Amino acid sequence: MNQAYVTLEVKNKVGYIEFYHPQHNAMPSEVLLQLEDTIVKAGTDERIAVLVLKSGGDRTFCAGASFNELIAIEDAETGEQFFSGFAKVINTMRKCPKLIVGRVQGKTVGGGVGLAAATDYCFATQFASVKLSELSIGIGPFVIEPAVSRRIGLNAMSHMTLNAETFFTSEWAKTNGLFAEVFDDISALDKAVENFAEKLASYNPEALQQMKKVLWEHTENWDTLLAERAKISGRLVLSKFTKDTLQRFK
């Protein structure tokens, strides 16, 4: 696999949304836009009762923002537009009428942690360590913070954010509420995800939709909040510190 994609497969009333990018499932703008559009369409697809969000490959769930695209940002408006991509995906997941089950098979960084946090129930393997590296490159996890803090609490969020070069284990993520269950390998993970999603899909669809609304109460301001956070990141990515740091990664 050497080309990015976002796909939707429907099986037994479960919609499996899979994204992939050859650079460890990094998320450039075009992938974020495709993912947003796919979630919107799946949310209105009458064949689907429950969604599963997954990524391709067997090593990394999501490496977060595309460094190549970050390096190329030269003005605040472009920066804001880029970070708005993550904001829009998270808000689309939040507003989707279908419950979303996360399937995290490996390491996840930055925006990928935000995606996992924005699911309604998340499974992972023991290899799914998590990291918020944004401060180490001169920005911060501003856009994803509301989703992550909602899931694991402000205290755990601050631990991850301030220890920006540290991977936290999958067990840590489970203990703090990011993951509901952790499995030894991908085979066990996929079996659990399929069984759980199909069981959910067999329930009353109206009850599932109402439950989704209840789970996301008090987040109605996120359209505005995440857009404001995208502006902050869009400005910071232009700083000399960030530019110099990204060049070293290039």
Secondary structure in CASP SS format (residue, H / E / C, confidence):
PFRMAT SS
TARGET T0000
AUTHOR 0000-0000-0000
METHOD secondary structure of the structure
MODEL  1
M C 1.00
N C 1.00
Q C 1.00
A C 1.00
Y E 1.00
V E 1.00
T E 1.00
L E 1.00
E E 1.00
V E 1.00
K E 1.00
N C 1.00
K C 1.00
V E 1.00
G E 1.00
Y E 1.00
I E 1.00
E E 1.00
F E 1.00
Y E 1.00
H C 1.00
P C 1.00
Q C 1.00
H C 1.00
N C 1.00
A E 1.00
M E 1.00
P C 1.00
S H 1.00
E H 1.00
V H 1.00
L H 1.00
L H 1.00
Q H 1.00
L H 1.00
E H 1.00
D H 1.00
T H 1.00
I H 1.00
V H 1.00
K H 1.00
A H 1.00
G H 1.00
T C 1.00
D C 1.00
E C 1.00
R C 1.00
I C 1.00
A C 1.00
V E 1.00
L E 1.00
V E 1.00
L E 1.00
K E 1.00
S E 1.00
G C 1.00
G C 1.00
D C 1.00
R C 1.00
T E 1.00
F E 1.00
C E 1.00
A C 1.00
G E 1.00
A E 1.00
S C 1.00
F H 1.00
N H 1.00
E H 1.00
L H 1.00
I H 1.00
A H 1.00
I C 1.00
E C 1.00
D C 1.00
A H 1.00
E H 1.00
T H 1.00
G H 1.00
E H 1.00
Q H 1.00
F H 1.00
F H 1.00
S H 1.00
G H 1.00
F H 1.00
A H 1.00
K H 1.00
V H 1.00
I H 1.00
N H 1.00
T H 1.00
M H 1.00
R H 1.00
K H 1.00
C C 1.00
P C 1.00
K C 1.00
L E 1.00
I E 1.00
V E 1.00
G E 1.00
R E 1.00
V E 1.00
Q C 1.00
G C 1.00
K E 1.00
T E 1.00
V E 1.00
G C 1.00
G H 1.00
G H 1.00
V H 1.00
G H 1.00
L H 1.00
A H 1.00
A H 1.00
A C 1.00
T C 1.00
D C 1.00
Y E 1.00
C E 1.00
F E 1.00
A E 1.00
T E 1.00
Q C 1.00
F C 1.00
A C 1.00
S C 1.00
V E 1.00
K E 1.00
L C 1.00
S C 1.00
E H 1.00
L H 1.00
S H 1.00
I H 1.00
G C 1.00
I C 1.00
G C 1.00
P C 1.00
F C 1.00
V C 1.00
I C 1.00
E H 1.00
P H 1.00
A H 1.00
V H 1.00
S H 1.00
R H 1.00
R H 1.00
I H 1.00
G C 1.00
L H 1.00
N H 1.00
A H 1.00
M H 1.00
S H 1.00
H H 1.00
M H 1.00
T H 1.00
L H 1.00
N C 1.00
A C 1.00
E C 1.00
T C 1.00
F C 1.00
F E 1.00
T C 1.00
S H 1.00
E H 1.00
W H 1.00
A H 1.00
K H 1.00
T H 1.00
N C 1.00
G C 1.00
L C 1.00
F C 1.00
A C 1.00
E E 1.00
V E 1.00
F E 1.00
D C 1.00
D C 1.00
I H 1.00
S H 1.00
A H 1.00
L H 1.00
D H 1.00
K H 1.00
A H 1.00
V H 1.00
E H 1.00
N H 1.00
F H 1.00
A H 1.00
E H 1.00
K H 1.00
L H 1.00
A H 1.00
S C 1.00
Y C 1.00
N C 1.00
P H 1.00
E H 1.00
A H 1.00
L H 1.00
Q H 1.00
Q H 1.00
M H 1.00
K H 1.00
K H 1.00
V H 1.00
L H 1.00
W C 1.00
E C 1.00
H C 1.00
T C 1.00
E C 1.00
N C 1.00
W H 1.00
D H 1.00
T H 1.00
L H 1.00
L H 1.00
A H 1.00
E H 1.00
R H 1.00
A H 1.00
K H 1.00
I H 1.00
S H 1.00
G H 1.00
R H 1.00
L H 1.00
V C 1.00
L C 1.00
S C 1.00
K H 1.00
F H 1.00
T H 1.00
K H 1.00
D H 1.00
T H 1.00
L H 1.00
Q H 1.00
R H 1.00
F H 1.00
K C 1.00
END
